C-alpha cells in the first residue's frame, strides 16, 4: 500500500492534463461534480489530510467493484482515482487500450508503460505520460486496480 502512495506522489508532480476516467479528471474535477454525476457515496472518510469519497456495494459505479476518489479538502479538487474493476480485465486489454511496454533506448512518441514492482513484489504497469498505474493481480495477467493521477508537466 505504501508503494501505491509513492507512485501517486511521483505521478502527481505538477499537474497539467490528466487521463480522465468516466469524465472525471484528476487535478481538474471538483468534488461537487462527483456527487452530481454518481450520487451520494457509500462512504466518505478523511485520512492523511485528504477526503476519500468511495462508491461500493449497491452504490458501485457501473463496471466496478469499488471506486475511491481522493479529494483535497482545501481546493475540493479530485487528486487521484482508484478504480477496482468488476469484470476481469486482462493485461492484453490494457495494452491495446493504453499502449504496449516502452521499448529500450529512445523514448516513443506515444504512451507506453514501464513494468515495475512494489515493495511487496506486486507487478504494476506505469504509464507515466498518462498519469496512470495499472496494478496486476498475483497471476500477473489480470488487473487488480487502476490509479489515475494528474500527468507530470510537459508530457
N, C-alpha and C positions, 0 to 999 in steps of 0.2 A: 504494500500500500504506500510505503514511503517513496518508492520509485515512481509510482504514478504521480505523486505530488511533485517530485523533482522534474519529471517530464513536463508537467503542466507549467512549472516555473520557467523552464527553458523555452517552451513554445510560446509563452505569453510575453516575452520581452518585446516591448514597443509595438503595440497593436496597430494595424492599418486596416486590412481587409481580412475577413475570416471566412473559412469554409462554413457555409450555413447548413443547418440541419432543421428540416421542417419549417423553413422560413425564419429561424432564429439564428442570429449571427453573434458569436462571442465578441465582446467589445463594442457592440453596436445596439443590440436589442435591450430594451428596458423590461424590468420585472412586470410592470403593468401589462405589457403585451402578452407575456406568458399566461397570465390569468385570463385575459380576454380570449386568447387562442385555445387554451387547453382546459380552462375551468379551474375551480379550486383544487389545489394539490392534495395528495394523500397525506402529506406531512411537510411541515416546514420546521427546520431546526437551525440554530446558529452554532457554528463551530469554527474555531480559529479565526474569529472575527468576520466570517463570511456566512451569508444566509444560504442554506441549501433548500431548494424547492424540489420536492420529489413527487413523482407520479408513478404509482404501482398498484397492484391488485385490481380492484374494479375501476380505478382511475388511470390505469396504464394507458399510455398513448399507443395507438394502433401500430402493431408490428414490433412492440417492445414488451419486455417483462417489467422494466423499470427505466426511468429517465431521471437524472438529477441535474438540476441547473444550479451552478454556484453563482451567487449574486453578490456584488459589492454593496453593502448597506448604505454607503455614502452616495455613490453615483446611481445606484439602482440598476446598473448595467450587468448583464449576464457576462461572466468572465470565462465560464467553462461549461461544457455539456458532456455528461457521461451517459452514454446510451448502452443499455443491456438488451440486445435484440431478442425478440420472442422466437422467431424461427431460427433454424440452424443456418448460418451463413458460412460458406467455406472460403478459404484463403484465395482460391482462384476467382471467386466472385469479387472479392475486394480488389484484387489486382486488375481485373477487367474494368472495374469502376474507377479506381483512383490511380492506377499505374503499377508497373512492374518494379522489381528491385532496381536500384540505381546501379548503372554499370561502373566498373572500376575505371579510374582515370578521370577524364574530363566530365564536367557537370552537364547533365542532359538538359535539353530545352524545356521539357515538360516535367510534370510531377513524377516522382519515384520515391521508393522507400528504402530505408536502411534497416536491416534486421538488427535488433537489439535484444538484450537480456536484462531483466530486472534483478535486483539483489537476491531475490528468491528463485532465480533461474526460470522465470516465465518469459516466453518469447513475445516480442511485440514488433510491429512494423511502424517505423517512424517516417511519416510524410511531412518533413519539416516545412517544405514550401506551402503546404496546405494547412498547417496548424492542426494536424491530425495524427493521433497514435491509435493503432488498432492492436488490442491485446488478444492473443490467441489462447485457446484452452490448452490443457496439458497435451492433447493429441497433436498440437502444432498445425492442425489443418482446419479448425473451425474457430469462429470468433467468439470471444468472451465478452468484449466491450469495445466501444468506440469512444475516444476522448477528443472533443472538438475544442480548440482554444484559438485565440487570435493568432494570425500568422505573424512571423517576425517581419520587421521593417525591410523594405527593399526586395521582397520575394515575389 
